[in-house]
Amino acid sequence: MVRRTVKQRSQGLCRVESGVMQENVSTMTSEVDEENNAVGRCLLGNWVEERATALLDRTKPTSCVHKYGHTGILSMDVTARVQGISTFKATFKSPKSIGVRQKGNRAELLENDLIKRISDQIQAEMNIEPLAPELCSVTKADYKVEGFKSVRAPLTTDHDYTADQAITFWSDNYQKIQGVTAVKTKDQPFKRNATFSTPIGDQLDDTMLYPSENDTL
């Protein structure tokens, strides 16, 4: 019984030691991960400020360091305030008047009068009043010019527009039209014709299948 208890005690101690070692390893890994994955940490990790404040980061929590920064690095005077003027404004200041009149009254009046005359002259040259527009229509400008006389061209062929067949695209290409009867009269190709719908039996008795040029509507 004594041997068994000693053995059990040794096994329990081993388990406790292994548990402590695992906890230490886990805490070390968590610290390493926290250090590697610190908020706001530089990716390269080789900046002068980060190396200079590496020891100070361990005194306070990381959240406080990133929120309030490090005390005593830039200035030992904690109560000091930021200056209200920048280096640029302190170096490059606007010129100030010396408070003494540089020109006399007569010279200043002559200069102002000369400036006014020159400005009025320039304004008069640039802002010239436009000329009154000449109202003229296209017919008056192109067809009723002074000295122009309209002469009609002489007729080369007599045409009666009331009786002659009009020349159109279809009158020149009536042979290419599909679905119409044959045309025998060229002067009237589109005259009414019932040959297309007349039965063949009725057409055999007709001596003249197509109308002549002298037929009327």
N, CA and C of each residue as an Amber inpcrd file, in Angstrom:
protein
   651
   0.8210000  -1.2040000   0.0000000   0.0000000   0.0000000   0.0000000
   0.8570000   1.2570000   0.0000000   2.0100000   1.1920000   0.7450000
   2.8880000   2.3560000   0.8190000   3.5210000   2.6250000  -0.5240000
   3.9340000   1.5640000  -1.1950000   4.5660000   1.7330000  -2.5040000
   3.5950000   2.3920000  -3.4940000   2.3510000   1.9680000  -3.4410000
   1.3740000   2.5210000  -4.3700000   1.1480000   4.0160000  -4.1050000
   1.0850000   4.4110000  -2.9120000   0.8490000   5.8250000  -2.6000000
   2.0140000   6.6950000  -3.0490000   3.2470000   6.1910000  -2.8340000
   4.4200000   6.9590000  -3.2830000   4.4160000   7.1070000  -4.7880000
   4.0580000   6.0480000  -5.4410000   4.0190000   6.0810000  -6.9050000
   2.9450000   7.0500000  -7.3840000   1.8140000   7.0330000  -6.7320000
   0.7460000   7.9460000  -7.1170000   1.1460000   9.3990000  -6.8760000
   1.8490000   9.6380000  -5.7320000   2.3040000  11.0040000  -5.4510000
   3.2940000  11.4940000  -6.5110000   4.1970000  10.6050000  -6.9150000
   5.1780000  10.9920000  -7.9470000   4.4940000  11.2970000  -9.2670000
   3.4880000  10.5010000  -9.6090000   2.7510000  10.7630000 -10.8490000
   2.0080000  12.1010000 -10.7670000   1.4520000  12.4070000  -9.6000000
   0.7450000  13.6930000  -9.4530000   1.6860000  14.8730000  -9.5670000
   2.8920000  14.7440000  -8.9620000   3.8730000  15.8280000  -9.0780000
   4.2980000  16.0400000 -10.5250000   4.4680000  14.9590000 -11.2450000
   4.8520000  15.0740000 -12.6660000   3.7640000  15.7810000 -13.4590000
   2.5350000  15.4610000 -13.1630000   1.4380000  16.1060000 -13.8750000
   1.3870000  17.6010000 -13.5640000   1.6170000  17.9370000 -12.2870000
   1.6080000  19.3610000 -11.9130000   2.7260000  20.1080000 -12.6030000
   3.9130000  19.5260000 -12.6280000   5.0540000  20.1740000 -13.2880000
   4.8060000  20.3360000 -14.7840000   4.2490000  19.3210000 -15.4070000
   3.9610000  19.4270000 -16.8480000   2.9200000  20.5110000 -17.1160000
   1.9330000  20.6060000 -16.2130000   0.9210000  21.6570000 -16.3880000
   1.5200000  23.0390000 -16.2540000   2.4200000  23.2180000 -15.2770000
   3.0750000  24.5190000 -15.0980000   3.9210000  24.8660000 -16.3050000
   4.6320000  23.8890000 -16.8300000   5.4620000  24.1360000 -18.0130000
   4.5950000  24.5320000 -19.2090000   3.4710000  23.8590000 -19.3810000
   2.5830000  24.2110000 -20.4900000   2.0460000  25.6320000 -20.3350000
   1.7080000  26.0070000 -19.0800000   1.2280000  27.3720000 -18.8580000
   2.3060000  28.3980000 -19.1700000   3.5550000  28.1130000 -18.7620000
   4.6560000  29.0410000 -19.0540000   4.8740000  29.1850000 -20.5520000
   4.8330000  28.0440000 -21.2500000   5.0240000  28.0890000 -22.7110000
   3.9130000  28.8770000 -23.3750000   2.6720000  28.6640000 -22.9150000
   1.5350000  29.3810000 -23.5080000   1.6430000  30.8880000 -23.2580000
   2.0530000  31.2610000 -22.0290000   2.2140000  32.6930000 -21.7310000
   3.3280000  33.3070000 -22.5550000   4.4240000  32.5760000 -22.7430000
   5.5250000  33.0950000 -23.5660000   5.0880000  33.2750000 -25.0080000
   4.3840000  32.2820000 -25.5310000   3.9140000  32.4060000 -26.9230000
   2.9240000  33.5550000 -27.0700000   2.0520000  33.7300000 -26.0520000
   1.0840000  34.8350000 -26.1270000   1.7900000  36.1870000 -26.0800000
   2.8510000  36.2810000 -25.2270000   3.6070000  37.5330000 -25.1700000
   4.3090000  37.8110000 -26.4930000   4.8610000  36.7530000 -27.0970000
   5.5330000  36.9340000 -28.3920000   4.5450000  37.3590000 -29.4550000
   3.3550000  36.7020000 -29.4450000   2.3390000  37.0700000 -30.4260000
   1.8640000  38.4990000 -30.2080000   1.7130000  38.8720000 -28.9160000
   1.2740000  40.2370000 -28.6330000   2.3180000  41.2530000 -29.0680000
   3.5860000  40.9060000 -28.8910000   4.6540000  41.8210000 -29.3040000
   4.7280000  41.9160000 -30.8170000   4.5480000  40.7790000 -31.4920000
   4.6200000  40.7910000 -32.9550000   3.4010000  41.4680000 -33.5720000
   2.2560000  41.3030000 -32.9310000   1.0160000  41.8540000 -33.4670000
   0.5800000  43.0910000 -32.6970000   1.5180000  43.8880000 -32.2260000
   1.1790000  45.0810000 -31.4550000   0.4630000  46.0840000 -32.3480000
  -0.4810000  46.8060000 -31.7400000  -1.2390000  47.7930000 -32.4840000
  -0.3460000  48.9810000 -32.8100000  -0.3290000  49.4010000 -34.0610000
   0.4780000  50.5310000 -34.4760000   1.9450000  50.2290000 -34.6200000
   2.3230000  48.9730000 -34.5790000   3.7440000  48.6350000 -34.7050000
   4.1780000  48.8100000 -36.1560000   5.3800000  49.3370000 -36.3520000
   5.9010000  49.5100000 -37.7000000   6.1260000  48.1530000 -38.3440000
   5.8850000  48.0910000 -39.6250000   6.0510000  46.8230000 -40.3280000
   7.5160000  46.4180000 -40.3790000   8.3870000  47.3450000 -40.6590000
   9.8050000  47.0120000 -40.7620000  10.4580000  46.9240000 -39.3880000
  10.0090000  47.6880000 -38.4360000  10.5440000  47.6280000 -37.0820000
  11.9570000  48.1410000 -36.9370000  12.3570000  49.0690000 -37.7820000
  13.7260000  49.5620000 -37.7070000  13.7820000  51.0880000 -37.5980000
  12.6950000  51.7080000 -37.1240000  12.7140000  53.1490000 -37.0020000
  13.4210000  53.5680000 -35.7060000  13.9770000  54.7510000 -35.7500000
  14.7390000  55.2500000 -34.6030000  13.8290000  55.4400000 -33.3860000
  12.6380000  55.9900000 -33.5880000  11.7330000  56.2270000 -32.4660000
  11.3200000  54.9250000 -31.7940000  11.0720000  53.8990000 -32.5920000
  10.6350000  52.6330000 -32.0050000  11.7630000  51.9820000 -31.2060000
  12.9710000  52.0570000 -31.7160000  14.0950000  51.4810000 -30.9660000
  14.3840000  52.2860000 -29.6970000  14.1700000  53.6160000 -29.7640000
  14.4550000  54.4540000 -28.5970000  13.4340000  54.2590000 -27.4860000
  12.1990000  53.9370000 -27.8490000  11.1390000  53.7850000 -26.8380000
  10.7850000  52.3320000 -26.5840000  11.6300000  51.4130000 -26.9890000
  11.3180000  49.9940000 -26.7850000  11.2640000  49.6460000 -25.3040000
  12.1670000  50.2190000 -24.4900000  12.1750000  49.9340000 -23.0530000
  11.0090000  50.6070000 -22.3330000  10.5970000  51.7760000 -22.8000000
   9.5020000  52.4830000 -22.1450000   8.1500000  51.8530000 -22.4260000
   8.0430000  51.1060000 -23.5300000   6.7590000  50.4870000 -23.8570000
   6.3680000  49.4060000 -22.8630000   7.3190000  48.8790000 -22.1150000
   7.0240000  47.7900000 -21.1840000   6.5530000  48.2830000 -19.8200000
   6.6740000  49.5880000 -19.5660000   6.2790000  50.1130000 -18.2560000
   4.7780000  50.3430000 -18.1600000   4.1270000  50.6130000 -19.2720000
   2.6970000  50.8840000 -19.2850000   2.0100000  49.9430000 -20.2680000
   0.7110000  49.8020000 -20.1440000  -0.0210000  49.0100000 -21.1410000
   0.1070000  49.6100000 -22.5380000   0.0150000  48.7660000 -23.5170000
   0.1820000  49.2280000 -24.9020000  -0.8890000  50.2310000 -25.2920000
  -2.1130000  50.0310000 -24.7950000  -3.1950000  50.9640000 -25.1390000
  -2.9110000  52.3710000 -24.6160000  -2.3610000  52.4750000 -23.3960000
  -2.0280000  53.7930000 -22.8440000  -0.8910000  54.4540000 -23.6040000
   0.0760000  53.6540000 -24.0350000   1.2100000  54.2120000 -24.7780000
   0.7420000  54.8000000 -26.0970000  -0.1500000  54.0530000 -26.7930000
  -0.6330000  54.5510000 -28.0840000  -1.5990000  55.7120000 -27.9160000
  -2.2330000  55.8390000 -26.7760000  -3.1940000  56.9120000 -26.5570000
  -2.5340000  58.1900000 -26.0770000  -1.6230000  58.0840000 -25.0980000
  -1.0180000  59.2680000 -24.4970000   0.4300000  59.4870000 -24.9200000
   1.0640000  58.4890000 -25.5210000   2.4460000  58.6320000 -25.9370000
   3.4110000  58.4460000 -24.7790000   4.6800000  58.7910000 -25.0180000
   5.7230000  58.6570000 -24.0100000   6.0220000  60.0190000 -23.4030000
   6.1370000  60.0480000 -22.1260000   6.3770000  61.2940000 -21.3930000
   7.8750000  61.5340000 -21.2270000   8.3060000  62.7700000 -21.5170000
   9.6850000  63.1460000 -21.2880000  10.6310000  62.8420000 -22.4170000
  10.1500000  62.5150000 -23.5940000  11.0510000  62.2380000 -24.7220000
  11.3420000  63.5190000 -25.4960000  10.2870000  64.2410000 -25.8760000
  10.4970000  65.4710000 -26.6230000  10.8980000  66.6240000 -25.7130000
  10.3180000  66.6980000 -24.5340000  10.6140000  67.7870000 -23.6010000
  10.4200000  67.2820000 -22.1800000  11.3120000  67.7430000 -21.2900000
  11.1980000  67.3630000 -19.8850000  10.1560000  68.2050000 -19.1530000
   9.8030000  69.3460000 -19.7440000   8.8000000  70.2130000 -19.1400000
   7.4200000  69.7080000 -19.5480000   6.7630000  69.0110000 -18.6480000
   5.4680000  68.4080000 -18.9720000   4.3910000  69.4700000 -19.1240000
   4.5060000  70.5700000 -18.4010000   3.4790000  71.6170000 -18.4330000
   3.6490000  72.5890000 -19.5950000   4.6840000  72.3990000 -20.4220000
   4.9280000  73.3250000 -21.5300000   3.8410000  73.1660000 -22.5890000
   3.5160000  74.2680000 -23.2510000   2.5070000  74.2800000 -24.3050000
   3.1520000  74.4880000 -25.6680000   2.4220000  74.1180000 -26.6750000
   2.9160000  74.2710000 -28.0460000   2.8810000  75.7440000 -28.4220000
   3.9210000  76.2020000 -29.1070000   3.9830000  77.5920000 -29.5180000
   2.8990000  77.8840000 -30.5570000   2.3820000  79.0930000 -30.5030000
   1.3050000  79.4630000 -31.4130000   1.7650000  79.9170000 -32.7760000
   3.0360000  79.8790000 -33.0730000   3.5680000  80.3130000 -34.3580000
   4.4810000  79.2300000 -34.8950000   4.3910000  79.0320000 -36.2000000
   5.2240000  78.0110000 -36.8260000   6.5600000  78.6050000 -37.2470000
   7.4720000  77.7240000 -37.6590000   8.7890000  78.1810000 -38.1130000
   8.6800000  79.0040000 -39.3860000   7.7520000  78.6290000 -40.2580000
   7.5700000  79.3630000 -41.5110000   7.1060000  80.7930000 -41.2410000
   6.1020000  80.9360000 -40.3420000   5.6100000  82.2740000 -40.0370000
   6.6500000  83.1040000 -39.2990000   7.4430000  82.4500000 -38.4700000
   8.4620000  83.1910000 -37.7360000   9.5920000  83.6480000 -38.6430000
   9.8850000  82.8850000 -39.6910000  10.9990000  83.2230000 -40.5860000
  10.5680000  84.1860000 -41.6810000   9.4360000  83.8810000 -42.3370000
   8.9710000  84.6930000 -43.4660000   7.7860000  85.5370000 -42.9920000
   8.0620000  86.7480000 -42.6050000   7.0380000  87.6590000 -42.1300000
   6.6610000  88.6280000 -43.2380000   5.4180000  89.0630000 -43.2240000
   4.9570000  90.0300000 -44.2190000   5.5650000  91.3980000 -43.9350000
   5.8960000  92.1520000 -44.9880000   6.5100000  93.4730000 -44.7700000
   5.5330000  94.4270000 -44.0920000   6.0480000  95.2320000 -43.2260000
   5.2460000  96.1960000 -42.4960000   5.5730000  97.6060000 -42.9620000
   4.5720000  98.4570000 -42.9080000   4.7590000  99.8530000 -43.2980000
   5.6030000 100.5820000 -42.2510000   6.4650000 101.4660000 -42.7730000
   7.3520000 102.1890000 -41.8580000   6.6530000 103.3850000 -41.2180000
   5.4320000 103.7070000 -41.7070000   4.6720000 104.7980000 -41.1030000
   5.0670000 106.1790000 -41.5640000   5.8730000 106.3020000 -42.6270000
   6.3010000 107.6010000 -43.1440000   5.8210000 107.7070000 -44.5820000
   5.2880000 108.8430000 -44.9760000   4.7700000 109.0430000 -46.3200000
   5.9160000 109.0270000 -47.3210000   5.8060000 108.1900000 -48.3630000
   6.8510000 108.0570000 -49.3680000   6.6350000 108.9670000 -50.5740000
   5.4030000 109.4280000 -50.8050000   5.1060000 110.3110000 -51.9310000
   4.3940000 111.5540000 -51.4200000   4.5850000 112.6400000 -52.1810000
   3.8800000 113.8670000 -51.8450000   2.4560000 113.8430000 -52.3710000
   1.6690000 114.8070000 -51.9330000   0.2710000 114.8700000 -52.3760000
   0.1690000 115.1350000 -53.8690000   1.0000000 116.0140000 -54.3970000
   0.9460000 116.3600000 -55.8150000   1.3200000 115.1520000 -56.6750000
   2.3860000 114.4600000 -56.3020000   2.8080000 113.2950000 -57.0910000
   1.7580000 112.1830000 -57.0380000   1.1420000 112.0130000 -55.8930000
   0.1110000 110.9690000 -55.7760000  -1.1160000 111.3080000 -56.6120000
  -1.5270000 112.5990000 -56.6240000  -2.6730000 113.0100000 -57.4350000
  -2.3850000 112.8580000 -58.9230000  -1.1650000 113.2550000 -59.3510000
  -0.8050000 113.1010000 -60.7630000  -0.7800000 111.6270000 -61.1750000
  -0.2750000 110.7890000 -60.2950000  -0.2240000 109.3580000 -60.6120000
  -1.6260000 108.7540000 -60.7260000  -2.5000000 109.1190000 -59.8110000
  -3.8730000 108.6020000 -59.8670000  -4.6140000 109.1070000 -61.1040000
  -4.3840000 110.3730000 -61.4700000  -5.0300000 110.9220000 -62.6650000
  -4.5250000 110.2290000 -63.9240000  -3.2270000 109.9590000 -63.9930000
  -2.6720000 109.2690000 -65.1570000  -3.2130000 107.8390000 -65.2550000
  -3.3220000 107.1760000 -64.1250000  -3.8650000 105.8110000 -64.1260000
  -5.3190000 105.8080000 -64.6020000  -6.0880000 106.7990000 -64.1880000
  -7.4870000 106.8630000 -64.6030000  -7.6050000 107.1270000 -66.0980000
  -6.7780000 108.0170000 -66.6460000  -6.8270000 108.3030000 -68.0850000
  -6.4700000 107.0680000 -68.9060000  -5.4140000 106.3940000 -68.4940000
  -4.9860000 105.2130000 -69.2510000  -6.0500000 104.1120000 -69.1820000
  -6.6320000 103.9150000 -68.0120000  -7.6680000 102.8820000 -67.8830000
  -8.9010000 103.2160000 -68.7090000  -9.2890000 104.5120000 -68.7360000
 -10.4380000 104.9060000 -69.5600000 -10.1460000 104.7080000 -71.0350000
  -8.9270000 105.0030000 -71.4770000  -8.5640000 104.8160000 -72.8770000
  -8.5820000 103.3390000 -73.2630000  -8.0540000 102.5050000 -72.3830000
  -8.0420000 101.0650000 -72.6780000  -9.4620000 100.5050000 -72.7060000
 -10.3020000 100.9240000 -71.7650000 -11.6900000 100.4650000 -71.7610000
 -12.4340000 100.9110000 -73.0120000 -12.1480000 102.1240000 -73.4920000
 -12.8060000 102.6040000 -74.7110000 -12.3550000 101.8140000 -75.9330000
 -11.0780000 101.4130000 -75.9780000 -10.5910000 100.6300000 -77.1190000
 -11.1080000  99.1910000 -77.0980000 -11.2270000  98.6250000 -75.9150000
 -11.6580000  97.2300000 -75.8230000 -13.1720000  97.0870000 -75.9420000
 -13.9150000  98.0100000 -75.3740000 -15.3800000  97.9240000 -75.3840000
 -15.9480000  98.8720000 -76.4290000 -15.6950000  98.5510000 -77.6900000
 -16.2260000  99.3670000 -78.7870000 -17.6940000  99.0140000 -79.0000000
 -18.5180000 100.0100000 -79.2340000 -19.9320000  99.7630000 -79.4780000
 -20.1070000  99.0200000 -80.8030000 -20.8440000  97.9400000 -80.8120000
 -21.0220000  97.1830000 -82.0620000 -21.8600000  97.9650000 -83.0630000
 -21.5690000  97.7420000 -84.3370000 -22.3190000  98.4030000 -85.3960000
 -23.7210000  97.8270000 -85.4810000 -24.6200000  98.6440000 -85.9700000
 -26.0070000  98.1890000 -86.1140000 -26.0680000  97.0890000 -87.1710000
 -26.6700000  95.9490000 -86.8680000 -26.7210000  94.8610000 -87.8560000
 -27.6240000  95.2140000 -89.0310000 -27.2160000  94.7880000 -90.2060000
 -27.9920000  95.0200000 -91.4210000 -28.9520000  93.8530000 -91.6110000
 -30.2280000  94.1470000 -91.5320000 -31.2450000  93.1170000 -91.6750000
 -31.4300000  92.7940000 -93.1490000 -31.1140000  91.5700000 -93.5120000
 -31.1860000  91.1570000 -94.9170000 -31.5650000  89.6870000 -94.9630000
 -32.5740000  89.3450000 -95.7180000 -33.0080000  87.9610000 -95.8490000
 -32.1800000  87.2370000 -96.8960000 -32.3690000  85.9270000 -96.9740000
 -31.6400000  85.1260000 -97.9620000 -32.0760000  85.4880000 -99.3760000
 -33.3650000  85.7240000 -99.5500000 -33.8620000  86.0760000-100.8880000
 -33.2860000  87.4060000-101.3510000 -33.2320000  88.3550000-100.4440000
 -32.6940000  89.6610000-100.8160000 -31.1990000  89.5990000-101.0710000
 -30.4860000  88.7940000-100.2790000 -29.0330000  88.7420000-100.4170000
 -28.5950000  87.9210000-101.6230000 -29.3470000  86.8530000-101.9690000
 -28.8970000  85.9370000-103.0200000 -29.6340000  86.1050000-104.3420000
 -30.9060000  86.4910000-104.2980000 -31.6950000  86.5150000-105.5360000
 -32.1110000  87.9120000-105.9730000 -31.9140000  88.8890000-105.1180000
 -32.3060000  90.2460000-105.4840000 -31.1280000  91.1960000-105.3290000
 -30.0120000  90.7630000-105.8440000 -28.8210000  91.6020000-105.7880000
 -28.9270000  92.6850000-106.8560000 -28.4340000  93.8420000-106.5410000
 -28.4800000  94.9470000-107.5010000 -27.6590000  94.6010000-108.7430000
 -28.2600000  94.8230000-109.9020000 -27.5900000  94.5490000-111.1640000
 -27.7950000  93.1400000-111.6860000 -28.4750000  92.2890000-110.9330000
 -28.7060000  90.9100000-111.3830000 -30.0390000  90.8380000-112.1200000
 -30.0200000  90.1770000-113.2860000 -31.2180000  89.9970000-114.0960000
 -31.4270000  88.5090000-114.3170000 -32.6100000  88.0610000-114.0350000
 -32.9430000  86.6480000-114.1950000 -33.3830000  86.3840000-115.6260000
 -32.7290000  85.4270000-116.2660000 -33.0330000  85.0690000-117.6550000
 -33.3600000  83.5880000-117.6970000 -34.5180000  83.2410000-118.2350000
 -34.9090000  81.8500000-118.3360000 -34.1730000  81.1760000-119.4870000
 -33.8130000  79.9280000-119.2690000 -33.1270000  79.1660000-120.3190000
 -34.1250000  78.7910000-121.4100000 -33.7050000  78.8270000-122.6620000
 -34.6320000  78.4790000-123.7640000 -34.9810000  76.9950000-123.7370000
 -36.1900000  76.6770000-124.1860000 -36.6530000  75.3020000-124.2200000
 -36.0290000  74.5640000-125.3910000 -35.5550000  73.3700000-125.1420000
 -34.9760000  72.5460000-126.2170000 -36.0040000  71.6200000-126.8450000
 -37.0030000  71.2000000-126.0930000 -38.0440000  70.2980000-126.5860000
 -39.3630000  70.7270000-125.9720000 -40.4070000  70.6740000-126.7970000
 -41.7330000  71.0350000-126.3070000 -42.3450000  69.8580000-125.5560000
 -42.8130000  70.1380000-124.3480000 -43.4580000  69.1200000-123.5280000
 -44.7610000  69.6920000-122.9920000 -45.7860000  68.8610000-123.0580000
 -47.0770000  69.2300000-122.4930000 -47.2050000  68.5200000-121.1500000
 -47.0120000  69.2520000-120.0750000 -47.0170000  68.6170000-118.7530000
 -48.3980000  68.1140000-118.3610000 -49.4490000  68.5800000-119.0470000
 -50.7950000  68.1090000-118.7150000 -51.1310000  66.7850000-119.3740000
 -50.4600000  66.4390000-120.4530000 -50.8020000  65.2130000-121.1910000
 -49.6630000  64.2040000-121.2110000 -48.4120000  64.6460000-121.1520000
 -47.2790000  63.7190000-121.2250000 -47.1570000  62.9080000-119.9320000
 -46.6490000  61.6770000-120.0980000 -46.4240000  60.8050000-118.9520000
 -45.2230000  61.3160000-118.1420000 -45.3960000  61.3730000-116.8430000
 -44.3070000  61.8390000-115.9860000 -43.1990000  60.7890000-115.9210000
 -41.9650000  61.2480000-115.9350000 -40.8050000  60.3500000-115.8740000
 -40.3970000  60.2090000-114.4090000 -40.5120000  58.9940000-113.8980000
 -40.1670000  58.7090000-112.5100000 -39.2740000  57.4780000-112.4530000
 -38.9230000  57.0960000-111.2450000 -38.1060000  55.8890000-111.0660000
 -38.8640000  54.6490000-111.5070000 -40.1660000  54.5800000-111.2120000
 -40.9390000  53.3910000-111.5720000 -41.2460000  53.3510000-113.0670000
 -41.3770000  54.5180000-113.6970000 -41.6090000  54.4970000-115.1510000
 -40.3810000  54.0120000-115.9100000 -39.1890000  54.2240000-115.3800000
 -37.9720000  53.7230000-116.0230000 -37.6900000  52.2710000-115.6830000
 -38.2420000  51.7540000-114.5830000 -37.9520000  50.3790000-114.1470000
 -39.2260000  49.5450000-114.0080000 -40.2040000  49.8130000-114.8470000
 -41.4490000  49.0490000-114.7400000 -41.2700000  47.6060000-115.1900000
 -40.2330000  47.2980000-116.0100000 -40.0190000  45.9160000-116.4360000
 -39.5640000  45.0250000-115.2780000 -38.9760000  45.6150000-114.2340000
 -38.4470000  44.8290000-113.1160000 -39.4690000  44.6160000-112.0010000
 -40.6570000  45.2010000-112.1470000 -41.6650000  45.0600000-111.1030000
 -42.2940000  43.6860000-111.2080000 -42.4280000  42.9840000-110.0930000
 -43.0180000  41.6460000-110.0650000 -44.4890000  41.7150000-109.6680000
 -45.2820000  40.7710000-110.2420000 -46.6920000  40.6700000-109.8770000
 -47.6050000  41.5770000-110.6680000 -47.1840000  42.0900000-111.8140000
 -48.0310000  42.9390000-112.6530000 -48.1240000  42.3180000-114.0410000
 -49.0710000  42.7540000-114.7930000 -49.2600000  42.2400000-116.1500000
 -48.2050000  42.8250000-117.0810000 -48.1030000  42.2110000-118.2320000
 -47.1400000  42.6890000-119.2270000 -47.5650000  44.0480000-119.7510000
 -46.5890000  44.9110000-120.0010000 -46.8370000  46.2760000-120.4370000
 -46.4920000  46.3720000-121.9150000 -47.4450000  46.8500000-122.6710000
 -47.2150000  47.0420000-124.1000000 -47.1330000  48.5160000-124.4700000
 -47.7940000  49.3550000-123.7240000 -47.7630000  50.7910000-123.9930000
 -46.7460000  51.4450000-123.0570000 -45.6650000  51.9220000-123.5990000
 -44.6030000  52.4990000-122.7800000 -44.9770000  53.8680000-122.2220000
 -45.8830000  54.5550000-122.9360000 -46.2400000  55.8740000-122.4510000
 -47.1880000  55.8150000-121.2600000 -47.9060000  54.6900000-121.1150000
 -48.8310000  54.5380000-119.9970000 -48.6720000  53.1400000-119.4000000
 -47.5650000  52.8750000-118.6920000 -47.3300000  51.5140000-118.1840000
 -48.1860000  51.1580000-116.9690000 -48.7320000  52.1620000-116.2720000
 -49.4750000  51.8850000-115.0440000 -50.9780000  52.1190000-115.2200000
 -51.4350000  51.9830000-116.4390000 -52.8690000  52.1400000-116.6840000
 -53.6230000  50.9210000-116.1760000 -54.8910000  51.0940000-115.8250000
 -55.6730000  49.9810000-115.3030000 -55.8120000  48.8950000-116.3580000
 -55.6020000  47.6480000-115.9130000 -55.6450000  46.5080000-116.8290000
 -56.1600000  45.3090000-116.0440000 -57.1560000  44.6320000-116.5740000
 -57.7700000  43.4740000-115.9190000 -57.2360000  42.1610000-116.4490000
 -56.2020000  42.1730000-117.2400000 -55.6730000  40.9410000-117.8200000
 -55.1180000  40.0050000-116.7530000 -54.5800000  40.5600000-115.6870000
 -53.9570000  39.7410000-114.6510000 -54.9800000  38.8810000-113.9170000
 -56.2090000  39.4000000-113.7450000 -57.2500000  38.6710000-113.0170000
 -58.3190000  38.0560000-113.9180000 -58.1900000  38.2240000-115.2140000
 -59.1900000  37.6560000-116.1350000 -58.9310000  36.1700000-116.3150000
 -59.9800000  35.3180000-116.2210000 -59.7670000  33.8760000-116.4410000
 -59.2250000  33.5860000-117.8350000 -58.5190000  32.4680000-117.9360000
 -57.8980000  32.1280000-119.2240000 -58.9630000  31.8500000-120.2710000
 -60.0750000  31.2330000-119.8560000 -61.1400000  30.9440000-120.8270000
 -61.7210000  32.1860000-121.4390000 -61.8180000  33.2540000-120.6870000
 -62.3240000  34.5130000-121.2210000 -61.2770000  35.2280000-122.0550000
 -60.0130000  34.9970000-121.7780000 -58.9600000  35.6550000-122.5380000
 -58.7880000  35.0490000-123.9260000 -59.1490000  33.7700000-124.1080000
 -58.9780000  33.1400000-125.4230000 -59.8970000  33.7510000-126.4650000
 -61.0530000  34.2220000-126.0380000 -61.9890000  34.8320000-126.9820000
 -61.6390000  36.2690000-127.3030000 -60.7510000  36.8740000-126.5000000
 -60.3790000  38.2710000-126.7140000 -59.2780000  38.3290000-127.7450000
 -59.4800000  39.1080000-128.8020000 -58.4720000  39.1980000-129.8620000
 -57.2910000  40.0610000-129.4400000 -57.5310000  41.0630000-128.5980000
 -56.4570000  41.9630000-128.1570000 -56.3670000  41.8760000-126.6310000
 -55.3160000  41.2060000-126.1570000 -55.1610000  41.0080000-124.7220000
 -54.6910000  42.2640000-124.0030000 -53.9790000  43.1200000-124.7120000
 -53.3950000  44.2960000-124.0690000 -53.9910000  45.5500000-124.6840000
 -54.2150000  46.5520000-123.9180000 -54.7820000  47.7950000-124.4710000
 -53.7720000  48.5090000-125.3510000 -54.2940000  49.2620000-126.2700000
 -53.4300000  50.0120000-127.1790000 -53.1050000  51.3620000-126.5700000
 -52.2590000  52.0850000-127.2330000 -51.8450000  53.3870000-126.7300000
 -52.9560000  54.4180000-126.8350000 -53.9290000  54.1420000-127.7020000
 -55.0070000  55.1120000-127.9010000 -56.1720000  54.8950000-126.9430000
 -56.1250000  53.7980000-126.1250000 -57.2230000  53.5450000-125.2000000
 -57.1860000  54.5720000-124.0670000 -58.3430000  54.8650000-123.5920000
 -58.4570000  55.8160000-122.4820000 -59.0450000  55.1030000-121.2780000
 -58.9470000  55.7490000-120.1660000 -59.4750000  55.1770000-118.9290000
 -60.9940000  55.1190000-118.9620000
